Amino acid sequence: MYFGRIPRFSPSFSPAEALVCARTLARKPDDATSVAEFERTFAAYIGAKHAVMTPSARFAFYLLLQAMGLKAGDEVVIPALTYFAIPSMAAAAGIRPVFADVGLRSHVLDSAAFEAAITPKTRAVVPTHLYGTPCDMDAINAIAKKHGVRVIEDCAQSTGSRYRGVRAGNLGDASYYTFGLTKNITTLSGAMITTNDDEIARSCRAAMEATTYGPAERAAKEAATGLAMMFATHPFLYPWTLHPAIVLGNKLGSDPLHERFGEVEVRYEGVPTSFQKARPRAVQAAVGIKQIERIEALNGARIRNGRALDEALANVDGILTPVYPDGAEPIYMSFVIHHPRRADLMAALRKRGVDTTFGYMSDCSDHPLFPEFRRPKPNAAIIVRDQLHLPVHPRMDERDTRHIAEAVRQAIRELAS
């Protein structure tokens, strides 16, 4: 219990991983065998034949586009509600991102919108399992097969989720994941590709073998950040450390957590050269191996908390709560509600000790970065206008979910009066 003060997120990084970091940095900071072990461990967990560790999800996406033979002038269908870096990466490779709308309350790619976006130039689709919710993969795969389109799953927010009993990431031609500090499992930084296709795996691995290591100091800084956030969001420390800083930042018109973990949205003019100098290190892999040992417990806590919020908020007037495609088994990476006065609701919730965020996703179908690809999508526009992310992380317990639900009900009554 957070003494009535609940952070928007709490990293899965733990003292066990901190100890692993220290040992690995001291003994074998660039040991490639640790990366290979993590790749094998992760592939086995997902149920895929191959896994290739990469420095970031955006670079993983780029490698998959290359491995699948997409070239300048080809098109890839991407959900309108996504992280800016994905369409930016496609455009940097000369591939046209074609945006398709998402379900208003599922937040994931609408299969009918996907099919409507297909043209003779379409070569791939990116079903993004956003907020931990798997897409309707039966429909998406059937459409993709009919039109000869490759399927690249975006699992950046859904590691461990399932669709009809099968892990997300093992439902298409290939997939990518990311393990930043705010994700459900973390390697502090870094990402992964999985696939059952030998040629795709060979191409991606060859590209990664051509990269070099970046500054060694970066790994130590990432470990220090992970340790700091682990303590700052601890139930006994958060009310007296990070929470006051967030409240003060709000009064000054800023959001310190958003500024720390967000990034400036930019249009890539080419593939950033930094990607070639960021080969994953042993310390990231060592943390990842420990995280896989705990992922079922971590995701299980998210599922428990998410289901509690589903039940508690389902019939609250004034908000929309999530819905999930048939067959989807979400891990509740985020719990997103919609309210037409979300900024006022956020302020009212923070007065009651519940920290929230608007999130990092954009409506890329109507984004200043992509004017030549503009194709506005109504559901994505409504979501980015109204969405608010409630805490659902594993450090919460039943008292916390009850507190959040009651705070939402009180805040909405306050706004309605």
C-alpha positions in Angstrom: 0.0 0.0 0.0 1.3 3.5 -0.9 -0.3 5.4 1.9 -2.9 6.7 -0.5 -0.1 7.8 -3.0 0.1 5.5 -6.0 2.7 6.0 -8.8 1.8 5.6 -12.5 4.4 2.9 -12.9 7.0 1.0 -10.9 9.8 -0.8 -12.7 10.2 -4.6 -12.6 13.9 -4.0 -11.8 14.6 -5.5 -8.3 17.5 -5.9 -5.9 18.3 -9.3 -7.6 18.7 -7.6 -10.9 20.8 -4.8 -9.4 23.1 -7.5 -8.0 23.3 -9.1 -11.4 24.2 -5.8 -12.9 27.0 -5.1 -10.5 28.5 -8.6 -11.0 28.3 -8.5 -14.8 29.7 -5.0 -15.1 32.6 -6.0 -12.9 33.4 -9.3 -14.6 32.2 -9.5 -18.2 30.6 -6.4 -19.6 30.9 -7.4 -23.2 30.5 -11.2 -23.0 28.6 -12.3 -26.1 27.7 -15.6 -24.6 25.3 -13.9 -22.1 23.5 -12.3 -25.0 23.2 -15.6 -26.8 21.8 -17.3 -23.6 19.2 -14.6 -23.2 18.2 -15.0 -26.8 17.7 -18.7 -26.3 15.8 -18.2 -23.0 13.5 -15.6 -24.6 12.8 -17.6 -27.7 11.9 -20.6 -25.5 9.6 -18.5 -23.5 7.8 -17.1 -26.5 7.8 -20.4 -28.3 9.7 -19.1 -31.3 12.5 -20.8 -33.1 14.8 -17.8 -33.2 15.5 -14.6 -31.1 17.9 -11.9 -32.0 18.7 -9.1 -29.4 18.8 -5.6 -30.8 19.5 -2.1 -29.3 15.9 -0.8 -29.8 12.5 -1.8 -31.1 12.8 0.8 -33.9 16.0 -0.7 -35.2 14.5 -4.2 -34.9 11.6 -3.0 -37.0 14.0 -1.6 -39.6 16.0 -4.9 -39.7 12.7 -6.9 -40.2 11.7 -4.6 -43.1 15.1 -5.2 -44.7 15.0 -9.0 -44.0 11.6 -9.3 -45.6 12.8 -7.5 -48.7 10.8 -4.4 -48.5 12.2 -1.6 -50.7 11.6 2.0 -51.5 8.1 2.6 -52.8 6.6 -0.4 -50.9 3.9 0.2 -48.3 3.4 -1.1 -44.8 0.1 -0.8 -42.9 0.5 0.6 -39.4 -2.1 1.4 -36.8 -2.8 5.1 -36.6 -2.4 4.9 -32.8 1.2 4.1 -32.4 4.6 5.4 -31.3 6.0 8.0 -33.7 9.3 6.1 -34.2 7.7 3.2 -36.1 6.3 5.1 -39.1 9.3 7.4 -38.9 11.6 4.4 -39.3 9.6 3.1 -42.2 9.7 6.4 -43.9 13.5 6.7 -43.3 13.8 3.4 -45.3 11.8 4.8 -48.2 8.8 2.7 -47.3 5.4 4.4 -47.2 3.5 4.0 -43.9 -0.3 3.7 -44.6 -2.3 4.3 -41.5 -5.3 2.2 -40.5 -7.7 2.9 -37.7 -8.0 1.1 -34.4 -10.8 0.0 -32.2 -12.1 2.8 -30.1 -12.0 0.9 -26.8 -9.6 -2.0 -27.8 -7.0 0.5 -29.0 -5.6 -2.1 -31.4 -5.6 -2.5 -35.2 -9.1 -2.9 -36.6 -9.0 -5.8 -39.1 -11.6 -4.2 -41.5 -9.6 -1.0 -41.5 -6.4 -3.0 -42.2 -8.0 -4.6 -45.3 -9.4 -1.3 -46.5 -5.8 0.1 -46.4 -4.3 -2.6 -48.6 -3.2 -1.5 -52.1 -1.1 -3.3 -54.8 2.0 -1.9 -53.1 1.3 -3.2 -49.6 4.0 -5.6 -48.5 3.6 -5.8 -44.7 1.3 -5.0 -41.8 2.2 -4.2 -38.2 -0.5 -5.4 -35.8 0.5 -3.6 -32.6 -0.5 -5.3 -29.4 -1.0 -2.0 -27.7 -1.2 -1.5 -23.9 -0.7 -5.3 -23.5 -3.8 -6.3 -25.5 -3.3 -8.7 -28.4 -4.9 -7.9 -31.8 -7.6 -10.0 -33.5 -4.9 -12.1 -35.1 -7.2 -14.7 -36.7 -8.8 -12.0 -38.8 -5.5 -10.1 -39.4 -3.6 -13.3 -40.5 -6.5 -14.4 -42.8 -6.5 -11.0 -44.5 -2.7 -10.9 -44.8 -2.6 -14.4 -46.3 -5.3 -13.5 -48.8 -3.3 -10.5 -50.0 0.2 -11.9 -49.7 1.1 -9.4 -46.9 3.8 -10.2 -44.3 2.9 -9.8 -40.7 5.3 -8.0 -38.3 3.9 -8.1 -34.7 4.7 -5.1 -32.5 5.0 -6.6 -29.0 6.7 -3.6 -27.4 4.0 -3.5 -24.8 2.8 -7.1 -24.7 5.6 -9.5 -23.7 3.9 -12.5 -22.4 0.4 -11.8 -23.5 -1.5 -14.5 -25.4 -4.0 -14.9 -28.2 -6.1 -18.1 -28.0 -3.4 -19.6 -25.9 -0.4 -18.6 -28.1 2.1 -16.0 -27.0 2.0 -12.7 -28.8 5.1 -12.6 -31.0 4.5 -16.2 -32.2 1.5 -15.3 -34.3 2.9 -13.7 -37.5 6.0 -13.9 -39.7 8.2 -12.1 -37.1 8.0 -9.8 -34.1 9.8 -7.2 -32.1 9.8 -6.3 -28.4 11.4 -3.6 -26.2 12.6 -3.8 -22.7 12.9 -0.2 -21.4 12.6 0.6 -17.7 8.9 1.4 -18.0 8.0 -1.9 -19.7 6.6 -5.0 -18.0 10.0 -6.6 -18.1 13.2 -4.7 -18.5 16.8 -5.1 -19.5 17.2 -1.3 -18.8 17.5 -0.8 -22.5 17.5 -3.1 -25.6 15.0 -5.0 -27.6 14.4 -8.4 -29.3 13.3 -9.9 -32.6 11.6 -13.3 -32.7 10.7 -15.4 -35.8 10.3 -19.0 -37.0 11.8 -18.0 -40.4 15.4 -19.1 -40.7 16.2 -16.5 -43.5 14.7 -13.6 -41.5 16.7 -14.7 -38.4 19.9 -15.0 -40.5 19.5 -11.6 -42.0 18.8 -9.9 -38.7 21.7 -11.6 -36.9 24.1 -10.7 -39.7 23.1 -7.1 -39.3 23.6 -7.2 -35.6 27.0 -8.8 -35.9 28.1 -5.8 -38.0 27.3 -3.4 -35.1 29.8 -2.3 -32.4 29.5 -1.5 -28.7 28.7 2.0 -27.5 30.3 3.8 -24.5 30.7 1.4 -21.6 29.5 4.1 -19.2 26.0 3.9 -20.6 25.3 0.5 -19.1 26.4 1.8 -15.6 24.2 4.8 -16.0 21.2 2.7 -17.0 21.7 0.4 -14.0 21.9 3.5 -11.7 18.7 4.8 -13.2 16.9 1.5 -12.7 18.1 1.3 -9.1 17.0 4.9 -8.4 13.5 4.3 -9.9 13.2 1.1 -8.0 13.6 2.9 -4.7 11.8 6.1 -5.7 8.6 4.1 -6.5 8.8 1.8 -3.5 5.6 1.8 -1.4 7.4 3.2 1.7 9.4 5.9 -0.2 7.2 7.1 -3.1 4.9 9.2 -0.9 7.8 11.2 0.4 10.2 11.3 -2.6 8.8 11.1 -6.2 5.2 12.0 -5.4 6.1 15.5 -4.0 8.3 16.1 -7.0 5.5 15.2 -9.4 3.1 17.5 -7.6 5.6 20.3 -7.6 6.3 19.8 -11.3 2.6 19.9 -12.1 2.3 23.2 -10.3 5.1 24.5 -12.4 3.6 23.2 -15.6 5.8 20.2 -16.2 5.8 16.4 -15.7 9.2 15.2 -14.5 8.5 11.5 -15.3 7.2 12.2 -18.7 10.2 14.4 -19.5 12.6 11.7 -18.1 11.2 8.8 -20.0 9.6 10.4 -23.1 11.5 11.7 -26.1 11.2 14.5 -28.6 9.2 13.3 -31.6 11.4 13.7 -34.8 11.3 12.6 -38.4 14.3 10.3 -39.2 15.9 11.4 -42.4 17.8 8.1 -42.6 18.7 5.2 -40.3 20.5 6.8 -37.3 24.2 5.9 -37.2 23.9 5.5 -33.4 22.1 2.2 -34.1 25.3 0.8 -35.4 27.1 1.6 -32.2 24.7 0.1 -29.6 25.3 -3.7 -29.6 23.5 -5.2 -26.6 25.8 -5.9 -23.7 26.1 -8.8 -21.3 24.7 -6.7 -18.4 21.4 -6.2 -20.4 21.2 -9.9 -21.2 21.9 -10.9 -17.6 19.1 -8.7 -16.3 16.8 -10.1 -19.0 17.5 -13.7 -18.0 16.5 -12.9 -14.4 13.4 -11.1 -15.6 12.2 -14.1 -17.6 12.4 -16.1 -14.3 9.9 -13.6 -12.8 7.8 -12.7 -15.8 4.8 -14.9 -15.0 4.6 -13.5 -11.5 5.0 -9.9 -12.7 2.4 -10.3 -15.5 0.1 -12.2 -13.1 0.1 -9.3 -10.8 -0.8 -6.9 -13.7 -3.6 -9.2 -14.8 -5.0 -9.3 -11.2 -4.9 -5.6 -10.9 -6.3 -5.0 -14.4 -9.2 -7.3 -13.9 -10.0 -5.6 -10.6 -10.2 -2.3 -12.3 -12.2 -3.8 -15.2 -14.8 -4.9 -12.7 -14.7 -1.9 -10.5 -15.0 0.7 -13.3 -17.2 -1.1 -15.8 -20.4 0.7 -14.9 -19.1 4.1 -13.9 -20.9 6.8 -15.8 -18.8 9.3 -17.7 -15.9 7.1 -18.7 -15.2 4.4 -21.2 -13.2 1.4 -20.1 -11.2 -1.0 -22.3 -12.7 -3.9 -24.3 -10.6 -6.8 -25.6 -10.8 -8.8 -28.9 -12.2 -12.3 -28.7 -9.4 -14.7 -27.8 -7.2 -12.0 -26.4 -5.5 -12.6 -23.1 -4.1 -9.1 -22.1 -1.3 -8.5 -19.6 -2.6 -5.0 -18.8 0.6 -3.1 -19.6 -1.6 -0.1 -19.2 -5.2 0.5 -18.1 -6.6 3.2 -20.3 -9.9 5.0 -19.6 -11.5 7.7 -21.7 -12.9 10.9 -20.4 -13.8 14.1 -22.3 -12.1 16.3 -19.6 -9.1 14.1 -19.1 -6.8 16.9 -17.9 -9.3 17.9 -15.2 -9.7 14.2 -14.3 -6.0 13.8 -14.0 -5.7 16.8 -11.7 -8.6 15.5 -9.6 -7.0 12.1 -9.3 -3.6 13.5 -8.3 -5.3 15.4 -5.5 -6.4 12.0 -4.3 -2.9 10.5 -4.6 -3.3 8.6 -7.9 -0.7 9.6 -10.4 -1.7 9.3 -14.1 -0.4 10.1 -17.5 -1.7 10.8 -21.0 0.8 8.2 -22.3 3.3 8.4 -25.2 1.2 7.2 -28.1 0.2 9.6 -31.0 -2.4 9.7 -33.7 0.2 9.3 -36.4 -2.5 9.5 -39.2 -2.8 13.2 -38.5 0.6 14.1 -37.2 2.8 17.1 -38.2 5.7 14.7 -38.7 4.0 12.8 -41.5 2.0 15.4 -43.7 2.5 13.4 -46.9 1.0 10.3 -45.3 -1.9 12.1 -43.7 -5.0 10.0 -43.6 -7.0 11.0 -40.5 -8.6 8.2 -38.5 -11.5 9.1 -36.2 -11.0 6.5 -33.5 -7.3 7.3 -33.1 -8.1 11.0 -32.9 -10.7 10.4 -30.1 -8.4 8.2 -28.1 -5.4 10.6 -28.1 -7.8 13.4 -27.1 -9.5 11.5 -24.2 -7.3 8.7 -23.0 -5.9 8.6 -19.4 -3.6 5.8 -18.1 -4.4 4.5 -14.6 -1.7 2.7 -12.5 -1.8 -1.1 -12.9 1.7 -2.2 -12.1 2.8 -5.3 -10.1 3.6 -3.5 -6.9 0.0 -2.6 -6.3 -2.3 -4.7 -4.2 -6.1 -5.0 -3.7 -6.2 -2.0 -1.5 -4.6 0.1 -4.2 -7.0 -0.9 -6.9 -9.9 -0.2 -4.5 -8.4 3.2 -3.8 -8.0 4.0 -7.5 -11.5 3.0 -8.3 -13.0 5.1 -5.5 -10.8 8.0 -6.5 -12.1 7.8 -10.1 -15.7 7.7 -8.9 -15.2 10.7 -6.6 -13.3 12.7 -9.2 -16.0 12.1 -11.8 -18.7 13.2 -9.4 -16.7 16.3 -8.6 -16.3 17.2 -12.3 -20.0 16.6 -12.9 -21.2 18.9 -10.1 
